[in-house]
Amino acid sequence: MVETSGRLLKLLALLQTHGDRSGAELAERLGVSRRTVRRDVERLRELGYPVRASRGAAGYRLGAGASLPPLLLDDEEAVAVVVGLRTAAGGSVAGIEESSLRALAKLEQVLPSRLRHRVGTLHAVTVRAGTAPGPEVSPDTLMAVAEACRRRERLRFDYTGMRGGTGVRSVEPHSLVSFDRHWYLVAWDTDRDNWRTFRVDRLTPRTPTGPRFVPREPPEGDVAAYVAHRLSSRAWRFQATVTLHESAEAVADRVWPGMGVVEPLDDHSCLLHLGADTPRDLAWMVTSVDADFTLTHAPPELAEALRVQGTRCLDAIRPRSPAEPGQAGPVPKVRAKAATASKSGARRPSRAST
């Protein structure tokens, strides 16, 4: 009986990890006859596993059933699922936290001690930073939008803009993008005849969906790059383009996602497109790249902010006259605005809709 149970588990593992498996291949892997394979398949079916038999080559495949049967995970898969569930427990999809914690509790209960130790070690030494909660998205809304993307069906929804106005939009949905704890829909706006991004937490789908459409080529060839571009420049009050006098490859690791978009020019220069709420933030972002630059397209407020920052830096290193006897030395001036500018630049502002 023990031998039979072990063979059933091995058969189940083989069916879960691949597509069609012929009876001859399964028999060889299990070291049994084809007749035994057929009997074991019937036992799995009695236990609720929907094992399908394909025509012709008498192959077998594990299909989808009415309910979720137990799954077999190898060590790496189990660790990955636990880590993913712990991350999802603090995610931005409304209602998923409780479900994630329930699934996590069930999985950790049956983890072998060696895996429980690995997962516990990872959790103990991991500190989550920059995890300010983003806006929650309804799972029903997320699935409705995802289904419209998959089926290539037009989607109509009520949308609340960043300034509070609400209107009805009609789009050809392309993809969902998860970026910086926000969900975005990239879609072709049929009324504006152009690509747009929409914050999913600000839309309410209308049913039923519209007619099917022929999908278009994604904007800029990559929807993730398109969203990053929109969020790093066009959605902000102040936008600028500067020429960096280094190659795009050289500065790539100094530009974080969402800060700006780098556009190569030649082997010695590139363009940086970026945006921010204030000119001070723009000045901090440009200078933080640590490269020589020239303003290409920029508001006059950015030039002034750079002058102020440059003067502040020069004042900080300018020699001071020695103190008079019996007096304390000169105390450097601390300007509140300077501290505020530094903090606001270091903080990544919350993303606006486009």
Stockholm file with secondary structure:
# STOCKHOLM 1.0

chainA/1-354         MVETSGRLLKLLALLQTHGDRSGAELAERLGVSRRTVRRDVERLRELGYPVRASRGAAGYRLGAGASLPPLLLDDEEAVAVVVGLRTAAGGSVAGIEESSLRALAKLEQVLPSRLRHRVGTLHAVTVRAGTAPGPEVSPDTLMAVAEACRRRERLRFDYTGMRGGTGVRSVEPHSLVSFDRHWYLVAWDTDRDNWRTFRVDRLTPRTPTGPRFVPREPPEGDVAAYVAHRLSSRAWRFQATVTLHESAEAVADRVWPGMGVVEPLDDHSCLLHLGADTPRDLAWMVTSVDADFTLTHAPPELAEALRVQGTRCLDAIRPRSPAEPGQAGPVPKVRAKAATASKSGARRPSRAST
#=GR chainA/1-354 SS CHHHHHHHHHHHHHHHHSSCEEHHHHHHHHTSCHHHHHHHHHHHHHTTCCEEECSSSCEEEECCCSSCCCCCCCHHHHHHHHHHHHHHTTSSBTTHHHHHHHHHHHHHHHSCHHHHHHHHHHHHTCCCCSCCCCCCBCHHHHHHHHHHHHHTBCEEEEEECTTSCEEEEEEEEEEEEEETTEEEEEEEETTTTEEEEEEGGGEEEESSCCCBCCCCCCGGGCHHHHHHHIIIIITSSEEEEEEESSCHHHHGGGSCTTTEEEEEEETTEEEEEEEESSHHHHHHHHHHTCSCEEEEECCHHHHHHHHHHHHHHHHHHSCCCCCCTTSCCCCCCCCHHHHHHHHHHHSCCCCCCC
#=GC SS_cons         CHHHHHHHHHHHHHHHHSSCEEHHHHHHHHTSCHHHHHHHHHHHHHTTCCEEECSSSCEEEECCCSSCCCCCCCHHHHHHHHHHHHHHTTSSBTTHHHHHHHHHHHHHHHSCHHHHHHHHHHHHTCCCCSCCCCCCBCHHHHHHHHHHHHHTBCEEEEEECTTSCEEEEEEEEEEEEEETTEEEEEEEETTTTEEEEEEGGGEEEESSCCCBCCCCCCGGGCHHHHHHHIIIIITSSEEEEEEESSCHHHHGGGSCTTTEEEEEEETTEEEEEEEESSHHHHHHHHHHTCSCEEEEECCHHHHHHHHHHHHHHHHHHSCCCCCCTTSCCCCCCCCHHHHHHHHHHHSCCCCCCC
//
